[in-house]
Amino acid sequence: MSNYEPPVPVVLAMVICDAIYQDPATQKCTLLGTFSTINVRKFPATHRMMAVHVAMTDGYGVTRIKLMLAHADEKKDPLFAQEGTIEFKDPRVVAELNFAINNITFHEPGEYRLQVYGNDQLLAERRLHVFQVGVQPRPQA
């Protein structure tokens, strides 16, 4: 028995957005409202909906893919993780994966990281900053 694992895919793009529309006829994706920061008024804060689009290529055979949202402080538990498999029948193909993350709660401001893994190897990472913004006082009439 061999310890050989096929090479992991190469990530071409990883985009965080509000939503993804995929045309049923063409399978083309439209990414709506791309962002890399979230502004909230108070913590804990629940972000109702975000989506992540990942495009990858150079995959070989069946590959385990995991998307994880983690705090930059690696001692803290991840906020989200989703795992599945994809089969690359041809390494020249570009596979596009869409993930939906609903009702994620941030307990503090700071830097978070969206990470995509292939066969337990980190392939790509995107920073996501969560900021607390002050409430502006209303002018007196």
N, C-alpha and C positions, 0 to 999 in steps of 0.2 A: 504494500500500500504506500502511496506517495504522499508527501506533505505539500505537494505542489498545489497552489491556488492560482487561478488565472489572474492576470493583472486587473486592477480595479479601474473603473471608468474615470474619465477626465471630465470635470465639471466645466462647462462652457459659460454658464450663467446661473446666478441664484438671485432672485428678485423678491423683495417683500412688498406686498401691496394690500389694498383693501379687499379686492375680489378678483377672480379670474373668470372670464367668459370664454367658453370653448364652443366654437361653431360646430353644430352637429354634422353639417355636410362636409366641411373641409378639415375639421379637427384643429384648425388654427386657433391659437389662444390670444385673447386680448387681455392685457394686464391693466387693471383699473386702480388708479390712485397709489402709485409707488411711493414708498417712504423708507426712512432709516431712523426716524425719531418718533417718539410718542410723547405728547405733552399731557400731563394730568394735573388736576387741581389738588387732589389729596390722595393719600395712601391708607389702606390698600386700594388699588385701582384695578377695575376689571375692564380689559379691552375686549369688546364684544366679538369682533371678527377681524381676522387677518388671513392672508393667503400667501403661500410661498411657491414660486415657480422655479423649478430646477431643470436645466437642460444639460444632458451629458452624452458623451460619446466614448468610443474606444473600449466599450464593455465586451466581455467574453462570457457567453453562457448565462446561467442563472446567477444573479448577484443579489445579496441582501442589502437593502437600502434602508437607512434610518435617518430621520430628521429629528433633531433635538433642539430645544430652546433652553439654554443654560445661563445662569448668572456668570459674570466674568470671574467671580470668586468661586473657583472650582470646588470649594469645600461644601457649597450649598447644593441641594438637590435640584435636578432639572425641573423646569416648570412644565415641560411638554416633551413627549417622545412618541414617535409613530414609526413603525417598522413594517416593511413588506419586502417582496422580491420582484425583480424585473428580469426578463430574459432577453439578452442581446443575441439575436440570431446572426447578426452581422456587425462587426465592430465599427463599420463606417456609418451606421445609422445613428441619428441624433434622437435620443429618447427624451421626451418632455414629461415631467412629473409635476402634478399640482397637489398641494397640500392645503387643507383648511384647518385653521386653528381658531376655535371659538371659545369665548369666555375664559380667557387666560388672565389670571390675577397676578399683578405685580405688587409686591409688599413694600418695595422701597425704590427710590430713584437709583439710576446707575447704568452701567454698561452690561448688556446681555449679549449673548451670541447664539445665532442660529447656525447650527452645524449639520452638515450632511456627511454620512458615513457610508462606505461601501465595504461589505465584508469586514466590519468593525474597524476599518481604517478611515481616519478623517480625510475627506476629499476636499472640502471647502467650508468656509466660515464667513458669515456676515455679522457685522456689529449692529446692534440695535440699542439706541440710547433712549432711556426713559427719564424725562425731566419733570420736575414739579414746577408749575407756573403759578404765580401769584394772581389773586383776584384783584382786578383794578377797582378802586373805589369809585362809586358813581358820583359825578359832580352834583353839588347842591344846586337846586333851582332857586 
